[in-house]
Amino acid sequence: MRRTPGTAVIALLVAFSPWAQAIDNNRQGAFEQLLIESSLQIETPAHFSGTPVLSNPVLPYEHALRHESGALEMRFIIRPLNRITIDYSDPHNAAPEADHLFPLLFESIANLLSNGDDSPTSTFPEAIAESSFNANWAAAAVLSIDPQFASGYQNGLLIAMHRNRVADAYTLFLYNDHEQAKPLISNLLSVMSFTPAAQQ
């Protein structure tokens, strides 16, 4: 997947309410409230600890964990559906519902985070999305990371998940050495998931 202009037929601009600014005032409390609102859970794995959330011109994120070795950092992006507003410019069709946008949002976020190289993507089978993430849909993308987003890392694996009527959420694994990061990532794909109570 290459960085491309927005889809011509669906001229879509997704704006997120400014919860990132609110998190600055009481970041941890606001983040925990965002997890509750989105029916999400995150378990901090052994040998990981919180690391500061850094402002950047590419994409805001809400939380980050870093391995003590420095080999892997995880950044978490959470988008409750009730906070998504849509500026839709096609006069011939009704604006799509926020609950139907997750493939477009996944592609858009992957493109934003990428430095422009090809970004292979794959969608998890529905049964795996449910068993691994308590999600209705999940996908992954392998990225070369835009240095404006994470100057200390070159590579990334983006895990996206969607729960109907609840939220879209993303775990981004950042690393430089694939062989060093791979065994860590393999045990952490579901570090963030929807809570079972979110199932409907």
Contacts in CASP RR format, 6 or more apart in sequence:
PFRMAT RR
TARGET T0000
AUTHOR 0000-0000-0000
METHOD contacts of the structure
MODEL  1
MRRTPGTAVIALLVAFSPWAQAIDNNRQGAFEQLLIESSLQIETPAHFSG
TPVLSNPVLPYEHALRHESGALEMRFIIRPLNRITIDYSDPHNAAPEADH
LFPLLFESIANLLSNGDDSPTSTFPEAIAESSFNANWAAAAVLSIDPQFA
SGYQNGLLIAMHRNRVADAYTLFLYNDHEQAKPLISNLLSVMSFTPAAQQ
1 107 0 8 1.000
1 110 0 8 1.000
1 111 0 8 1.000
1 114 0 8 1.000
1 118 0 8 1.000
1 119 0 8 1.000
1 120 0 8 1.000
1 121 0 8 1.000
1 141 0 8 1.000
2 111 0 8 1.000
2 116 0 8 1.000
2 117 0 8 1.000
2 118 0 8 1.000
2 119 0 8 1.000
3 111 0 8 1.000
3 114 0 8 1.000
3 116 0 8 1.000
4 111 0 8 1.000
6 12 0 8 1.000
7 104 0 8 1.000
9 90 0 8 1.000
10 88 0 8 1.000
10 90 0 8 1.000
10 96 0 8 1.000
10 104 0 8 1.000
11 88 0 8 1.000
11 89 0 8 1.000
11 90 0 8 1.000
12 86 0 8 1.000
12 87 0 8 1.000
12 88 0 8 1.000
12 89 0 8 1.000
12 96 0 8 1.000
12 101 0 8 1.000
12 104 0 8 1.000
13 86 0 8 1.000
13 87 0 8 1.000
13 88 0 8 1.000
13 89 0 8 1.000
14 84 0 8 1.000
14 85 0 8 1.000
14 86 0 8 1.000
14 87 0 8 1.000
14 101 0 8 1.000
14 105 0 8 1.000
14 108 0 8 1.000
15 84 0 8 1.000
15 85 0 8 1.000
15 86 0 8 1.000
15 87 0 8 1.000
16 60 0 8 1.000
16 79 0 8 1.000
16 83 0 8 1.000
16 84 0 8 1.000
16 85 0 8 1.000
17 83 0 8 1.000
17 85 0 8 1.000
19 30 0 8 1.000
19 34 0 8 1.000
19 62 0 8 1.000
19 83 0 8 1.000
20 60 0 8 1.000
20 62 0 8 1.000
22 30 0 8 1.000
23 30 0 8 1.000
23 31 0 8 1.000
23 34 0 8 1.000
23 53 0 8 1.000
23 62 0 8 1.000
27 53 0 8 1.000
31 62 0 8 1.000
31 63 0 8 1.000
34 40 0 8 1.000
34 62 0 8 1.000
34 78 0 8 1.000
34 80 0 8 1.000
35 41 0 8 1.000
35 42 0 8 1.000
35 78 0 8 1.000
37 80 0 8 1.000
37 82 0 8 1.000
37 167 0 8 1.000
38 78 0 8 1.000
38 80 0 8 1.000
38 166 0 8 1.000
38 167 0 8 1.000
38 169 0 8 1.000
38 194 0 8 1.000
39 163 0 8 1.000
39 166 0 8 1.000
39 167 0 8 1.000
39 194 0 8 1.000
39 195 0 8 1.000
39 197 0 8 1.000
39 198 0 8 1.000
40 78 0 8 1.000
40 167 0 8 1.000
40 169 0 8 1.000
40 192 0 8 1.000
40 193 0 8 1.000
40 194 0 8 1.000
40 195 0 8 1.000
41 192 0 8 1.000
41 193 0 8 1.000
41 194 0 8 1.000
41 195 0 8 1.000
42 63 0 8 1.000
42 76 0 8 1.000
42 191 0 8 1.000
42 192 0 8 1.000
43 191 0 8 1.000
44 50 0 8 1.000
44 65 0 8 1.000
45 65 0 8 1.000
45 187 0 8 1.000
45 188 0 8 1.000
45 191 0 8 1.000
47 67 0 8 1.000
47 68 0 8 1.000
47 69 0 8 1.000
48 65 0 8 1.000
48 66 0 8 1.000
48 67 0 8 1.000
48 68 0 8 1.000
48 74 0 8 1.000
49 65 0 8 1.000
49 66 0 8 1.000
49 68 0 8 1.000
50 63 0 8 1.000
50 64 0 8 1.000
50 65 0 8 1.000
50 66 0 8 1.000
51 64 0 8 1.000
51 65 0 8 1.000
51 66 0 8 1.000
51 73 0 8 1.000
52 64 0 8 1.000
53 61 0 8 1.000
53 62 0 8 1.000
53 63 0 8 1.000
53 64 0 8 1.000
54 64 0 8 1.000
56 148 0 8 1.000
56 149 0 8 1.000
56 150 0 8 1.000
57 148 0 8 1.000
58 112 0 8 1.000
58 113 0 8 1.000
58 146 0 8 1.000
58 148 0 8 1.000
58 149 0 8 1.000
59 77 0 8 1.000
59 109 0 8 1.000
59 112 0 8 1.000
59 113 0 8 1.000
59 149 0 8 1.000
60 77 0 8 1.000
61 75 0 8 1.000
61 76 0 8 1.000
61 77 0 8 1.000
61 172 0 8 1.000
62 76 0 8 1.000
62 77 0 8 1.000
62 78 0 8 1.000
63 75 0 8 1.000
63 76 0 8 1.000
64 73 0 8 1.000
64 74 0 8 1.000
64 75 0 8 1.000
64 76 0 8 1.000
65 73 0 8 1.000
65 74 0 8 1.000
65 191 0 8 1.000
66 72 0 8 1.000
66 73 0 8 1.000
66 74 0 8 1.000
67 73 0 8 1.000
67 184 0 8 1.000
69 180 0 8 1.000
71 175 0 8 1.000
71 176 0 8 1.000
71 177 0 8 1.000
71 180 0 8 1.000
71 181 0 8 1.000
71 184 0 8 1.000
72 173 0 8 1.000
72 174 0 8 1.000
72 175 0 8 1.000
72 181 0 8 1.000
72 184 0 8 1.000
72 185 0 8 1.000
73 150 0 8 1.000
73 153 0 8 1.000
73 173 0 8 1.000
73 174 0 8 1.000
73 175 0 8 1.000
74 171 0 8 1.000
74 172 0 8 1.000
74 173 0 8 1.000
74 174 0 8 1.000
74 188 0 8 1.000
74 191 0 8 1.000
75 150 0 8 1.000
75 171 0 8 1.000
75 172 0 8 1.000
75 174 0 8 1.000
76 169 0 8 1.000
76 170 0 8 1.000
76 171 0 8 1.000
76 172 0 8 1.000
76 192 0 8 1.000
77 109 0 8 1.000
77 169 0 8 1.000
77 170 0 8 1.000
77 172 0 8 1.000
78 167 0 8 1.000
78 168 0 8 1.000
78 169 0 8 1.000
78 170 0 8 1.000
79 105 0 8 1.000
79 167 0 8 1.000
79 168 0 8 1.000
79 169 0 8 1.000
80 166 0 8 1.000
80 167 0 8 1.000
81 98 0 8 1.000
81 99 0 8 1.000
81 165 0 8 1.000
81 166 0 8 1.000
81 167 0 8 1.000
81 168 0 8 1.000
82 98 0 8 1.000
84 98 0 8 1.000
84 101 0 8 1.000
86 95 0 8 1.000
86 96 0 8 1.000
86 98 0 8 1.000
86 101 0 8 1.000
88 95 0 8 1.000
88 96 0 8 1.000
99 164 0 8 1.000
99 165 0 8 1.000
102 137 0 8 1.000
102 160 0 8 1.000
102 162 0 8 1.000
102 168 0 8 1.000
103 139 0 8 1.000
105 168 0 8 1.000
106 121 0 8 1.000
106 139 0 8 1.000
106 141 0 8 1.000
106 160 0 8 1.000
106 168 0 8 1.000
106 170 0 8 1.000
107 121 0 8 1.000
109 158 0 8 1.000
109 160 0 8 1.000
109 170 0 8 1.000
110 119 0 8 1.000
110 121 0 8 1.000
110 141 0 8 1.000
110 143 0 8 1.000
110 158 0 8 1.000
111 119 0 8 1.000
112 146 0 8 1.000
112 149 0 8 1.000
113 143 0 8 1.000
113 145 0 8 1.000
113 146 0 8 1.000
113 149 0 8 1.000
113 156 0 8 1.000
113 158 0 8 1.000
113 172 0 8 1.000
114 143 0 8 1.000
114 144 0 8 1.000
114 145 0 8 1.000
114 146 0 8 1.000
115 143 0 8 1.000
115 144 0 8 1.000
115 145 0 8 1.000
115 146 0 8 1.000
115 147 0 8 1.000
116 144 0 8 1.000
116 146 0 8 1.000
117 143 0 8 1.000
117 144 0 8 1.000
119 141 0 8 1.000
119 142 0 8 1.000
119 143 0 8 1.000
119 144 0 8 1.000
120 141 0 8 1.000
120 142 0 8 1.000
121 139 0 8 1.000
121 140 0 8 1.000
121 141 0 8 1.000
121 142 0 8 1.000
122 139 0 8 1.000
122 140 0 8 1.000
122 141 0 8 1.000
123 137 0 8 1.000
123 138 0 8 1.000
123 139 0 8 1.000
124 132 0 8 1.000
124 137 0 8 1.000
124 138 0 8 1.000
124 139 0 8 1.000
124 140 0 8 1.000
126 136 0 8 1.000
126 137 0 8 1.000
128 138 0 8 1.000
129 135 0 8 1.000
129 136 0 8 1.000
129 137 0 8 1.000
129 138 0 8 1.000
129 161 0 8 1.000
130 136 0 8 1.000
130 199 0 8 1.000
132 138 0 8 1.000
132 189 0 8 1.000
132 190 0 8 1.000
132 193 0 8 1.000
133 161 0 8 1.000
133 190 0 8 1.000
133 192 0 8 1.000
133 193 0 8 1.000
133 194 0 8 1.000
134 163 0 8 1.000
134 193 0 8 1.000
134 194 0 8 1.000
134 195 0 8 1.000
134 196 0 8 1.000
134 198 0 8 1.000
134 199 0 8 1.000
135 161 0 8 1.000
135 162 0 8 1.000
135 163 0 8 1.000
135 193 0 8 1.000
135 194 0 8 1.000
136 162 0 8 1.000
136 163 0 8 1.000
136 164 0 8 1.000
137 161 0 8 1.000
137 162 0 8 1.000
138 159 0 8 1.000
138 160 0 8 1.000
138 161 0 8 1.000
138 162 0 8 1.000
139 159 0 8 1.000
139 160 0 8 1.000
140 157 0 8 1.000
140 158 0 8 1.000
140 159 0 8 1.000
140 160 0 8 1.000
141 157 0 8 1.000
141 158 0 8 1.000
141 160 0 8 1.000
142 155 0 8 1.000
142 156 0 8 1.000
142 157 0 8 1.000
142 158 0 8 1.000
143 155 0 8 1.000
143 156 0 8 1.000
143 157 0 8 1.000
143 158 0 8 1.000
144 154 0 8 1.000
144 155 0 8 1.000
144 156 0 8 1.000
145 153 0 8 1.000
145 154 0 8 1.000
145 155 0 8 1.000
145 156 0 8 1.000
145 174 0 8 1.000
150 174 0 8 1.000
152 174 0 8 1.000
152 176 0 8 1.000
153 174 0 8 1.000
153 175 0 8 1.000
153 176 0 8 1.000
154 176 0 8 1.000
155 174 0 8 1.000
155 175 0 8 1.000
155 176 0 8 1.000
155 178 0 8 1.000
155 181 0 8 1.000
156 172 0 8 1.000
156 173 0 8 1.000
156 174 0 8 1.000
156 175 0 8 1.000
157 172 0 8 1.000
157 173 0 8 1.000
157 185 0 8 1.000
158 170 0 8 1.000
158 171 0 8 1.000
158 172 0 8 1.000
158 173 0 8 1.000
159 170 0 8 1.000
159 171 0 8 1.000
159 172 0 8 1.000
159 173 0 8 1.000
159 189 0 8 1.000
160 168 0 8 1.000
160 169 0 8 1.000
160 170 0 8 1.000
161 168 0 8 1.000
161 169 0 8 1.000
161 170 0 8 1.000
161 192 0 8 1.000
161 193 0 8 1.000
161 194 0 8 1.000
162 168 0 8 1.000
162 169 0 8 1.000
163 194 0 8 1.000
163 198 0 8 1.000
164 200 0 8 1.000
165 200 0 8 1.000
166 194 0 8 1.000
166 198 0 8 1.000
167 194 0 8 1.000
169 192 0 8 1.000
169 194 0 8 1.000
171 189 0 8 1.000
171 191 0 8 1.000
171 192 0 8 1.000
173 181 0 8 1.000
173 185 0 8 1.000
173 188 0 8 1.000
175 181 0 8 1.000
175 185 0 8 1.000
END
